Amino acid sequence: MASLVSAVRSQVLGLLISKFAGDVPYADLALLPEEVLWPLHRDGLDPVERIALTRAREPVTRLPAPFGIRVWLITGHEPVREVLSSLDGFSNDFAKFAGRLRVKVGADPGGLGFSDPPAHTRLRRMLTPEFTVRRLSRLQPRIEAIVADRLDALGAAGMPADLWQEWALPIPALTICELLGVPVADRAYFQQLSTDRFDLADGARASLDAVAESLAYLGGLITEQRRNPGEGLLGALVRTHGAEIDDRELAGLADGVLTGGLETSASMLALGALVLMGDATMAGRMRAGDEVDAMVEELLRYLTVVQVAFPRVAVHDLRIAGVQIRAGDVVMCSLIGANRDRLFGDDPDRLDPDRRPDRSHLAFGHGVHRCIGAELARMELRTALPALLRRFPQLRPAIDPAEVKFRRASIVFGVDSLPVRTT
């Protein structure tokens, strides 16, 4: 019986964790009970009221997960920061805790999100120089060109056009191609693979096949970069670190860049555009280039498209906000809950472009696992949103905003389509 419980525990934990690897479709979340899924629900763009009530009463609360798994939800800003800052209290190591899963996610998704120090420290040290503002600035002209091209495509798509498919999704996909060093001749193919992994129209198998195919492509690209390093991220890592990093680690890092930077940025672009289409004052300021950086930060806080951080597993017994957490417990930090905390002002559920909080938002996480691509995401948002509004000043939803279909229980909150009229 103990071995059966352990196997089931690993399976359910795997379902929770694997969402962040992009390997399991959203539909598989339906296998989890509603009392586990409710923190992923929204009321329009806002978190459900239960998030605020839980944060006020029990910022560390236990979710009634099945099979004896102890899962804790953290909703308050300070306890979330405490968990995400912990260096020795929690583990992100997928292979250590997931065990053998019946769900096809692979033994270990690799990358930074599922590793602990010292392995995480070593890999992040290699990547960090490539994600500094100075290093990323070389991509600015290419991002501007990609945005301009996608605006042309949106304008030529007819009405109504799908803002998600024509504009929001291709911009980060093509930017990641540029970042990784995907050859120009392969970019249309790689972009299609990138978007197919999040397209469930043809079922789960098609999504998994797209993941496998993209990993196979990355393996071939790495082989070529070993022979002839280019100017992209993979070429830079090969030139600088060579034998220090093997092909499997490189593929894991590259796929992590793809899964971490594609859908999240695309969702921010689509939902950011939706918010601005409904707020003429803020749209006017964004169009004019008035304090774009500050407005992007408020959109990041307000929308918080990554709703919960990577699940952590407690390494030893400890207390968070006075609550006893046992070794082996799973801890899930609600980033949207933390970002709607009253630490951000008396009305944190209101979008305020002039908000200047004393605390930093947690849309990119916090601590050693904070999103390494945060500055790249900001570059895309700061470039694409003003350009969209300048190009199409009459942009508006082609349907009643109340009819926009948001994902119901997804780790990455967003839409799968957003019909708009450009004139």
QUIQUI-V116510 format. One record per residue. N is the residue number from 0. RES is the residue in one small letter. PHI is phi in whole degrees, 0 to 359 (999 if undefined). OMEGA is omega in whole degrees, 0 to 359 (999 if undefined). D_FIRST is the distance of its C-alpha to the first C-alpha in whole Angstrom. Layout:
# QUIQUI-V116510
<<N;RES;PHI;OMEGA;D_FIRST> <N;RES;PHI;OMEGA;D_FIRST>>
This chain:
# QUIQUI-V116510
<<0;m;999;181;0> <1;a;300;180;4> <2;s;292;178;5> <3;l;295;178;5> <4;v;300;180;6> <5;s;298;181;9> <6;a;295;180;10> <7;v;294;178;11> <8;r;302;179;12> <9;s;297;181;14> <10;q;295;181;15> <11;v;292;176;17> <12;l;300;178;18> <13;g;297;176;20> <14;l;298;179;21> <15;l;295;186;23> <16;i;286;188;24> <17;s;295;176;25> <18;k;305;184;28> <19;f;281;179;30> <20;a;275;180;30> <21;g;77;186;32> <22;d;267;183;29> <23;v;242;183;28> <24;p;297;180;30> <25;y;301;184;30> <26;a;301;182;29> <27;d;293;176;26> <28;l;296;179;26> <29;a;295;178;26> <30;l;289;180;22> <31;l;269;182;22> <32;p;291;183;22> <33;e;301;181;26> <34;e;290;172;25> <35;v;267;187;24> <36;l;277;189;27> <37;w;303;179;30> <38;p;294;179;31> <39;l;265;180;32> <40;h;278;176;34> <41;r;225;172;38> <42;d;249;191;41> <43;g;68;178;43> <44;l;270;183;43> <45;d;267;170;42> <46;p;295;177;39> <47;v;296;184;38> <48;e;303;183;39> <49;r;298;178;36> <50;i;298;181;36> <51;a;295;180;39> <52;l;295;179;38> <53;t;294;180;34> <54;r;298;181;36> <55;a;288;186;39> <56;r;265;185;37> <57;e;219;182;33> <58;p;298;171;34> <59;v;237;186;30> <60;t;229;182;28> <61;r;272;175;24> <62;l;269;181;23> <63;p;282;180;21> <64;a;286;183;18> <65;p;281;170;15> <66;f;62;176;12> <67;g;78;178;13> <68;i;289;178;15> <69;r;264;182;18> <70;v;241;180;21> <71;w;246;175;24> <72;l;255;179;28> <73;i;251;185;31> <74;t;243;182;34> <75;g;281;183;37> <76;h;300;184;39> <77;e;292;177;39> <78;p;295;175;35> <79;v;296;177;35> <80;r;299;180;37> <81;e;297;179;36> <82;v;295;184;32> <83;l;292;180;34> <84;s;275;187;36> <85;s;294;180;34> <86;l;266;184;34> <87;d;235;183;31> <88;g;271;186;29> <89;f;224;179;27> <90;s;240;173;26> <91;n;254;189;27> <92;d;291;183;26> <93;f;300;186;24> <94;a;298;184;23> <95;k;292;189;21> <96;f;244;185;19> <97;a;282;181;18> <98;g;67;178;17> <99;r;273;185;17> <100;l;255;173;17> <101;r;282;176;18> <102;v;285;183;21> <103;k;281;177;24> <104;v;234;183;25> <105;g;84;183;25> <106;a;290;185;24> <107;d;201;182;26> <108;p;290;179;29> <109;g;72;179;31> <110;g;81;184;34> <111;l;281;189;34> <112;g;296;185;32> <113;f;244;179;29> <114;s;232;178;30> <115;d;248;169;31> <116;p;300;8;34> <117;p;272;181;35> <118;a;299;179;34> <119;h;298;181;35> <120;t;300;180;38> <121;r;297;182;39> <122;l;291;181;39> <123;r;293;178;40> <124;r;299;178;43> <125;m;290;185;44> <126;l;280;189;44> <127;t;308;180;45> <128;p;300;181;49> <129;e;278;183;49> <130;f;242;173;48> <131;t;286;179;51> <132;v;303;182;53> <133;r;297;181;56> <134;r;292;181;54> <135;l;290;183;53> <136;s;301;179;56> <137;r;295;181;57> <138;l;275;186;55> <139;q;305;178;57> <140;p;300;180;60> <141;r;289;177;57> <142;i;297;178;55> <143;e;299;179;58> <144;a;292;178;59> <145;i;297;179;56> <146;v;299;180;56> <147;a;299;180;60> <148;d;295;181;59> <149;r;287;174;56> <150;l;292;174;58> <151;d;299;180;61> <152;a;297;179;58> <153;l;296;180;57> <154;g;294;182;61> <155;a;270;188;61> <156;a;282;184;58> <157;g;82;183;60> <158;m;235;357;59> <159;p;284;176;57> <160;a;255;179;55> <161;d;266;182;51> <162;l;299;180;51> <163;w;295;185;48> <164;q;286;186;48> <165;e;273;189;52> <166;w;227;188;52> <167;a;293;184;49> <168;l;284;181;46> <169;p;294;184;49> <170;i;298;178;50> <171;p;291;179;47> <172;a;298;181;46> <173;l;288;176;50> <174;t;295;178;50> <175;i;294;173;47> <176;c;304;180;48> <177;e;296;182;51> <178;l;297;183;49> <179;l;287;184;47> <180;g;94;176;50> <181;v;293;181;49> <182;p;304;183;53> <183;v;305;182;55> <184;a;296;183;55> <185;d;262;193;51> <186;r;290;178;50> <187;a;296;179;51> <188;y;294;183;48> <189;f;292;177;46> <190;q;298;180;46> <191;q;296;177;45> <192;l;299;182;42> <193;s;297;182;41> <194;t;281;181;42> <195;d;296;182;40> <196;r;293;179;37> <197;f;254;181;37> <198;d;258;184;39> <199;l;262;183;36> <200;a;301;181;39> <201;d;260;175;38> <202;g;93;184;34> <203;a;296;183;31> <204;r;300;180;32> <205;a;298;179;36> <206;s;295;179;34> <207;l;295;178;32> <208;d;296;179;35> <209;a;294;177;37> <210;v;298;181;35> <211;a;298;181;35> <212;e;292;179;38> <213;s;292;176;39> <214;l;295;178;37> <215;a;296;178;39> <216;y;297;179;42> <217;l;299;177;42> <218;g;300;177;41> <219;g;294;179;44> <220;l;296;179;46> <221;i;296;177;45> <222;t;301;179;46> <223;e;292;180;49> <224;q;292;175;49> <225;r;298;181;49> <226;r;283;187;52> <227;n;216;184;54> <228;p;300;178;53> <229;g;264;184;54> <230;e;269;181;54> <231;g;280;183;51> <232;l;301;182;48> <233;l;297;178;47> <234;g;298;180;50> <235;a;295;179;50> <236;l;295;178;47> <237;v;295;181;48> <238;r;295;187;51> <239;t;279;189;50> <240;h;244;173;47> <241;g;46;185;47> <242;a;287;179;45> <243;e;293;183;43> <244;i;231;183;41> <245;d;269;186;40> <246;d;296;180;40> <247;r;295;178;36> <248;e;295;178;36> <249;l;298;179;40> <250;a;297;178;38> <251;g;297;179;35> <252;l;294;181;38> <253;a;295;179;40> <254;d;291;175;37> <255;g;295;175;36> <256;v;299;181;40> <257;l;294;184;40> <258;t;289;181;37> <259;g;279;187;38> <260;g;249;184;41> <261;l;273;187;42> <262;e;292;180;40> <263;t;296;179;40> <264;s;293;179;44> <265;a;298;179;45> <266;s;294;177;43> <267;m;296;179;45> <268;l;296;182;48> <269;a;294;182;48> <270;l;288;175;47> <271;g;299;177;49> <272;a;296;179;52> <273;l;298;178;51> <274;v;299;183;51> <275;l;292;177;55> <276;m;296;180;56> <277;g;259;182;55> <278;d;225;187;57> <279;a;298;181;61> <280;t;294;180;61> <281;m;294;178;59> <282;a;297;179;59> <283;g;297;178;63> <284;r;293;178;62> <285;m;295;180;60> <286;r;298;181;62> <287;a;279;181;65> <288;g;78;183;63> <289;d;274;177;63> <290;e;52;181;60> <291;v;301;182;58> <292;d;302;182;55> <293;a;294;180;55> <294;m;291;176;54> <295;v;298;179;52> <296;e;296;179;50> <297;e;291;176;50> <298;l;296;178;49> <299;l;299;179;46> <300;r;295;186;45> <301;y;295;184;45> <302;l;274;180;44> <303;t;37;187;41> <304;v;293;173;39> <305;v;276;194;36> <306;q;285;177;35> <307;v;228;179;32> <308;a;283;173;32> <309;f;312;175;29> <310;p;301;175;26> <311;r;249;174;26> <312;v;246;180;23> <313;a;296;181;23> <314;v;278;179;24> <315;h;213;178;24> <316;d;296;178;25> <317;l;200;180;28> <318;r;241;175;30> <319;i;236;182;31> <320;a;51;177;34> <321;g;83;182;33> <322;v;259;181;29> <323;q;283;175;27> <324;i;249;182;24> <325;r;267;173;22> <326;a;303;181;21> <327;g;94;177;18> <328;d;292;175;20> <329;v;266;180;21> <330;v;241;179;25> <331;m;242;182;27> <332;c;263;178;31> <333;s;280;179;33> <334;l;289;178;36> <335;i;292;176;38> <336;g;296;180;37> <337;a;296;183;38> <338;n;280;173;41> <339;r;252;178;42> <340;d;291;180;42> <341;r;291;172;46> <342;l;300;180;46> <343;f;267;178;48> <344;g;125;184;50> <345;d;290;182;51> <346;d;229;186;50> <347;p;291;179;47> <348;d;275;178;46> <349;r;260;175;50> <350;l;284;184;51> <351;d;232;182;54> <352;p;296;179;55> <353;d;260;180;57> <354;r;294;177;54> <355;r;229;187;54> <356;p;289;176;51> <357;d;284;182;51> <358;r;253;177;47> <359;s;279;176;46> <360;h;288;184;44> <361;l;246;182;41> <362;a;299;178;41> <363;f;259;184;40> <364;g;83;185;38> <365;h;197;176;39> <366;g;79;187;38> <367;v;293;180;38> <368;h;260;176;36> <369;r;303;184;39> <370;c;307;183;40> <371;i;288;180;42> <372;g;266;184;44> <373;a;303;183;45> <374;e;291;177;48> <375;l;294;178;48> <376;a;299;178;47> <377;r;298;178;50> <378;m;301;180;52> <379;e;297;181;51> <380;l;293;182;51> <381;r;293;179;55> <382;t;273;192;56> <383;a;283;185;55> <384;l;294;177;55> <385;p;299;181;59> <386;a;297;178;60> <387;l;300;184;58> <388;l;289;177;60> <389;r;289;182;63> <390;r;290;184;63> <391;f;232;183;62> <392;p;296;179;63> <393;q;259;181;63> <394;l;304;180;59> <395;r;204;176;58> <396;p;298;178;55> <397;a;274;176;55> <398;i;230;174;53> <399;d;300;180;53> <400;p;308;179;51> <401;a;291;181;49> <402;e;264;177;48> <403;v;298;183;47> <404;k;265;177;43> <405;f;272;174;41> <406;r;296;190;37> <407;r;279;184;35> <408;a;212;185;32> <409;s;242;176;32> <410;i;303;175;32> <411;v;263;182;35> <412;f;288;179;37> <413;g;175;179;40> <414;v;232;174;42> <415;d;253;172;42> <416;s;198;178;46> <417;l;211;181;49> <418;p;290;182;52> <419;v;224;170;55> <420;r;244;184;59> <421;t;265;180;61> <422;t;225;999;64>>
